[in-house]
Amino acid sequence: MDLRFWLDEAVAFNDDWASGFGPFSRHPSLRVDEARFATAFATFSERLKDNYPFFHPRYAGQMLKPPHPVAVVGYLAAMLINPNNHALDGGPATAQMEREAVEQLAAMFGYDTHLGHLTTSGTIANLEALFVARELHPGKGVAYSTEAHYTHGRMCGVLGVEGHPVRVDDRGAMDLDALEQLLRTGRVGTVVLTAGTTALGVVEPIHEALALRERYGVRIHIDAAYGGFFTLLAGVDGPEGLPEAPWRAIAQCDSIVVDPHKHGLQPYGCGAILFRDPSVGRFYLHDSPYTYFTSEELHLGEISLECSRAGAAAAALWLTFQLLPPTRDGLGQALAAGRRAAMSWAELIEESEYLELYQTPELDIVSYFPSTDPRTLSRIDEASARILHAGMTDTKDPVFLSTLRIRADRLTARHPKLTADIDGARILRSVLMKPESEDYVDRLHRRLEQLARA
Ligand SMILES: *Cc1c(COP(=O)(O)O)cnc(C)c1O
């Protein structure tokens, strides 16, 4: 698609729609001078260059990439109106789009009933899940693995509930024996399992944890902020296919968080929270004297903790889903390419004499470290930091990675030949979330080998 053409169309649509309400004059206080604007914009765009090329497969670092052009057009067209999805009074069209997009997300996970909405981020979406969890299990704590996103501990603090980090196994997934021991104390009301940990993309054993829910009467919340869309690859034939069991089990869990601003091709901020039981809407009850006057229907603000939210975010997601729906043949194809990229790079690393694979990728995150002599954690730490820096500062052939700090016991459990002379080391981490990475993996690998050799 031609982005410039459609950006023009978005502006033209707005002019056309606005003109239907008749002429009025813009206030002089808001007028800006073209020449001054040109100067400001020149400075602005110069400053924006201080950025990393998230769009390019050379960027193989964090979970960052630009939104799909369809999302950009949808966002712009709606933003020119600037609806607020707090209430139907703030933007009926985008509120309806939000409902439909959220319904598609719920269907993607196999929920047959749901109550849900978009949020500004995964953090806020998880906060909502834990807030409802607290209301349903007052006085009880929340368990999450030590590999869970750091905001779970923080939000437990915000909510005044006890957070219980649970140790992980060698794979980096919650150890269910340790969880069960904790559940026996009766202090936990909710268990958070992560479908795709942020550091390594590990999918925790959701299907096995479900038995514990029945036994101990706890809620299960799934944090799939990063990994959620990978459910589209569950049970798929071919190298990108994922084991079905944990993904199918999500449909039976009590709540799910997924971030369309990570793998759903959206700009920030677009997170989502889904509850399986729609009656949890009762915990959000509040009275707002300013809003909720155009309709008796439920307003999105009546079922969310946030007040104002960008209707444009819902518009962008809705429009994107018209073209790339959250199905195997839609968005699933883009995720499959990233998954294949991660697996083929992992294979190349395993054969390399200059690099070592830290852990087999479960989704699209590759973790690796330079081979050093001697094989001590301090040397690996130094070499990883050197490669990160050398890669991103090289002007001719740059490559952008990220580092991840791993504790010594975890590193040596996985790689017994390493000597733990310090208590942990940085290794290298690449999230291959652009489908374009698939065709670029060979180059990326050769470049990394060069940097590791240097
Ligand atoms: C990214 C992430 C979050 C936080 O989401 P934000 O949208 O960055 O606030 C929470 N949990 C997991 C597993 C994540 O990957």
The ligand as an ORCA input file, in Angstrom:
! r2SCAN-3c Opt
* xyz 0 1
  C       5.748     -5.871     27.842
  C       5.187     -6.718     28.900
  C       4.416     -6.178     29.938
  C       4.225     -4.693     30.110
  O       3.495     -4.167     29.059
  P       3.624     -2.622     28.654
  O       2.702     -2.532     27.503
  O       5.053     -2.388     28.319
  O       3.201     -1.819     29.823
  C       3.846     -7.043     30.852
  N       4.052     -8.365     30.761
  C       4.790     -8.925     29.778
  C       4.964    -10.404     29.730
  C       5.402     -8.113     28.822
  O       6.160     -8.661     27.883
*
